[in-house]
């Protein structure tokens, strides 16, 4: 009788124990598997797995370059995108050295194809249920791609990956290295040079551990008569030089104990800083240390811009012929500035004294191949050299159209006398420290000036001498959308933006807001746009649908973000309804662009948005001769707008003196 109850109790206890054991095993299986940390010493380093995370394709390019170099050295190597890699199942069991080449995107976030990897790695490093020895048998290396102008977010992703890998007991094959797109701060002169130095450092570790059975890391026992050191003297500095500041080395170096006074020997990993100090001391001793600024346009940037048709002037300027210049040479119509302001497109030179910009706009038509910066740190060419170089290069490009079928002789001859200069092109022209001298030189040649700024340099706007027409790009009307669209480098970008608009309101000459509409991004902020108009009080507001410049990994824009012309018209009509002092004045349908003008330019029912250029040059000469005392306003050099340019006319902004050009499918390609 007693036996049965006892057996029941025992069975119950065994059942609970069995259930608990199975539950614990199931929970354990849900966690990432760990490896024996003692296996680290037995790790095979004869193979590399390269993982990349990229937004623009640069990290992938570097990964493929490293693969080629590794293969050439005889090291087995593979390349994998982080978006195709499952870290939970694979990373703890990797026997190869895992190399991560990753960029940092907006606000210090990983690129899209590295989001899941970073999420898993971060959670694993912070999960108390995951053993800290999870990656104890894994060797790794990290190279980051970033721009030091973003300061706190500089290479954040690479730094995080290195930190998380270390937290899980992974062992760095070489210290973390950070490539810097800002070649001014880069220790090697640019991100390509940073990558090259890191590659040498990384591959040297494989060569030293696998090139000889004897295990020697400097010479081979099979060639004792002619030992060859792995590192040449000329390579030592590049191979072990960090791409971060000397006084703040990589994260993995921070805790290293250094006592140079206690020993005459230098640790191999400290060789780079030591060599730098020795080199600097020697230069100071010889009196040859000169902190000479670097050129803005590196070899890589120069090649990229040259392929796009730019003529580079000196070390930071450029000129390029506009497609509308080509169109008007053939009599196929002019650009929207011809319709709105009466410029002669075939006599307009498009140039910039600064190829650098302080923004990385999502719709940038140069796909971010130009430099970026928040202040001038580069070598500086004189304005005379820039103006002469721009004009000469422009003339040389125009000369190439002599005799080209369709080019009108009278237009060609007129084009050899430049009448207008669009200081826009690419970059931020107002960054150039001698912009005022350059503008005066252009006016001296009786060339009108149309200067475009991105509203991040309010002091430069305040100090700017009179130009024919001053533009400010107003790409969004709220702080959040401006950050999303322009991706500015300045932390205080919004106060700078507002101060720039306020500075514009104090200018006496013609001022323009330029609004670029990006469908689904900034087309629903009408009230906020109206508030910004009240702040800057521009003479004119250009509203243009964004131009899709093709697929770019630097931007997520597609054709779906390009508004139809009627959608732009609808936006403008709604905006004008909120602006009591403004009316819709002109239209250039081909460019998907409209002009809102202040009512003061409507004289007796006729719009006067065009410019009397001869009058402007007369006024600017008086202004300069009087040292600024003979001031003038935008109303002093206005001219009547022709009927065909006015909104609502049947020509829709196309000059009837020009000839519309159609392909066989009747598609209008004027300006192409």
Buried (B, 14 or more C-beta within 10 A) or exposed (E): EEEEEEEEEEEEEEEEEEEEEEEEEEEEEEBBEBBEBEEBEEBEBBBBBBBBBBBBEBBBBBBBBBBEBBEEBEBEBBBBBBBEBEBBEEBBEBBBBBBBBBBBBBEBBBBBBBBBBBEBBBEBBEEEEBBBBBBBBBBBBBBBBBBBBBEEBBBBBBBBBBBBBBBBBBBBBBBBBBBBBBBBBBBBBBBBBBBBBBBBBBBBBBBBBBBBEEEBBEBBEEEEEEEEEBBEEEBBBBBBBBBBEEEEBBBBBEEEEEEEEEEEEEEBBBBBBBBBEEEEEEEEEEEEEEEEEBBBBBEBBBEBBEEBEBBBBBBBBBBBBBEBBBBBBBBBBBBBBBBBBBBBBBBBBBBBBBBBBBBBBBBBBBBBBBBBBBEBBBBBBEBEEBBEBBBEBBBEBBEEBEEEEEBBEEBBEBBEEBBBBBBBBBBBBBBBBBBBBBBBBBBEEBBBBBBBBBBBBBEBBBEBBBBBBBBBBBBBBBBEBBBBBBBBBBEEBBEBBBBBBBBBEEBEBBBBBBBBBBBEBBBEBBEBBBEBBEBBBBBBBBBBBBEBEEEBBBBEBEEEBBBEBEBBBEBBEEBBEBBEEBBBBBBBBBBBBBBBBBEBBBEEEEBBBBBBBEBBBBBBBEBBEEEEEEEBBBBBBBBEBBEBBBBEBEBBBBBEEBBBBEEEEEEBEBBE
